[in-house]
């Protein structure tokens, strides 16, 4: 296990370096000049050249890349071209919105999907089992921004129960208002995510219900619930954990849509602003942090799988020998 952890950590570091290279190159290939964000319409060539010198975009690309990697190595995400403020503290501030939003939506989606997926599989020959499967299929096809607008219209504009968008200026210093402002975004993400998760839980549960070891346990006198708890749960959870990791990572990356719909000052809206202004340090900083989060989530999901499933541990030990 120690060798496995070291290999995975080495893979994480290499992946971050490669992602940094790809990110830097792709940004420089996009059309548009970041110096335009610092100059007015109709600026003279001299003014544009001065703006490029100010932000350092007139330097050779290898020099720009070396400078950025050096900043990352020291924990510095750079300085915004537009606001001239450090990107790192702004990213941390935005994470105070994005992380609670993502985690709360993830937990709610799991709470919905696990029992619904199990019921859809266990009662697959009944009308409500088929209904659960059909609803999950329909939910996958629903765009998250469309669902968000529907929820705003119903619960904010018509009922007036919840705010239609925004976040308290003081952030979590006003916890009640902060929680109320996240209710609709959390529900929006959770409903879309749970529709996808129900399918995976349904499939994993079917595999367990049709397995020989479950029938053997029942034949030896175990109750259905006891056999599922002792034998089925662990086997069904292994593939689901991998999917949960991917769903959590994709939710973090896709928060830009929901944050735009609800006007939340999170990481996604910060990225959208950076893209609109060609603010390279902002784009690089947000995407680097997001990439790091995705890699860490994948590492954690893989580790949990090996802890739960002894077959993976045995395979790992055999490979180490």
Secondary structure, DSSP 8 states (H G I E B T S, - for coil): -HHHHHHHHHHHHHHHHHHHHHHHHHHHHSSS-GGGGGS-TT--HHHHHHHHHHHTTTS-HHHHHHHHHHHHHTT---B-TTT--BHHHHHHHHHHHHHHHHHHHHHHHHHHHHHHHHHHHHTTTSHHHHHHHHHHHHHHHS-HHHHHHHHIIIIIIIS-SS-SS---TTGGGSHHHHHHHHHHHHHHHHHHHHHHHHHHHHHHHHHHHT-HHHHHHHHTT--HHHHIIIIIHHHHHHHHHHHHHHHHHHHHHTHHHHHHHTT--SHHHHHHHHHHTT-HHHHHHHHHHHHHHHHHHHHHHHHHHHHH-HHHHHHHHHHH-
